[in-house]
Amino acid sequence: MTDSVYQQTLDYLYTRLPMFSKLGKDAIKADLTNIRKLCTAFGDPQLDFKTIHIAGTNGKGSTSHMLAAILQQSGYKTGLYTSPHILDFRERIRVNGICANREWIVNFVERCKEVIEEIQPSFFEITVIMALMYFKEQQVDIAVIETGLGGRLDSTNIIIPILSIITNISYDHKDILGNTLAEIAAEKAGIIKPMVPVVIGEQQPETENVFFEHALRNQTTLFYAESLWDLVRIKQDEKYQYFKAVNRAQQEMYSLKTDLLGTYQRHNIITVLAACDILKNTTGLQLSFEDIKTALAHVKQLTGLRGRWEWLQQNPIIIADVGHNAAGMSEVMAQWAQVPAQHKHIVVGFVKDKEIDDALALFPKNNTYYFCNAQIPRALPAAQLQEQATLAGLHGDAYATVAYAVNAATKAMSAVDALLITGSFFVVGEALERLAQDNS
């Protein structure tokens, strides 16, 4: 399989199919008609293996990777579907942490072209059926499936999982999901299925009734993760965060650590621990606490997760985080404030359909900024971001590409400085590509 053949296949997918990263909400098909047709055309692969379905505003990617790591460590052949990718399209579809085979992707797209021309699906709809078929053909025991956007009308909502998880609710994609937390919660709650237990990662007064009513309507049981587990961070070093975990029902305390260094991972670990309890009690999956501990300590190694408070180097410090909305940025900036440095630099870019004023208000005013835009049509132009940021009291220059911004930042830094790269998956991905050139 040559690189050019694989790239031609990706080019076909990127140019032939409507992509959210390019078009925003115009790429979304507002029902499940297409994915149902695709599943029918390929023999309903979603029925051939168990699934866990994960939605939420923030944390669903990390939660998906943690759960996949635990299932994999526990001896189950585990599929993992997430989006978007950071460096390689194949990151979206993994089995036991290994990205989908390039030759398989090329062959699948070739046999899918007639169906594509007939059904006219979106890019995301094709990636969903591709993942389901790959998991079927790889004969996975179970697959962890992350929603793309929302839940009710998300293409992944074709599955009937053994467990549904909603990590949290905050403001994001208001033009699509709603203007209130309750409206957004109602869209996410669309993944709740009859008789399928549900774990809610974070309890919020604005969303409690929404989830309760959906669970009642579907005759299923709702579990709030924070009522099952508590987690206290003890310390952190350059490789791990260390915690004491308390099982509230058993009143027992455990020690654990994770190689995911973002302080926001505390919420996700609580959700994952609760999910493991429910899975053990309702499905018979064998998930020992020793396997859970081992998996949480090696999530990046087991699943390939990147871009979550990822320390790329020391002296000077460079950190990348895919935080992209106000709720996520609040956590990122709180941790950034604790990073020791003589002077701090931030490379940042957003997509243009985000309401970024609330996020910009969280950024420190005494950092040096490098405003940029990823090389996608949906990116907010760097000059426009610079204008909005200036109104928020943030100062720096605008750069036409992420690579130019990273070059300028690294050139300006001393060994005792620190750089944060953030704002979107696409900015982080292009920055990682640029920095990898220095190490090649």
Helices and strands as residue ranges (DSSP letters): H 3-16, H 20-23, G 24-27, H 33-41, G 45-47, E 50-55, H 60-73, E 78-81, G 89-92, E 93-95, E 98-99, H 102-119, H 123-137, E 142-146, G 155-158, E 163-166, H 174-177, H 181-188, G 189-191, E 198-200, H 208-217, E 222-224, H 225-228, E 229-236, E 241-247, E 252-258, H 265-283, H 289-297, H 299-303, E 310-313, E 317-320, H 326-336, E 344-348, H 357-360, E 368-371, H 382-391, E 396-398, H 402-412, E 418-422, H 425-439
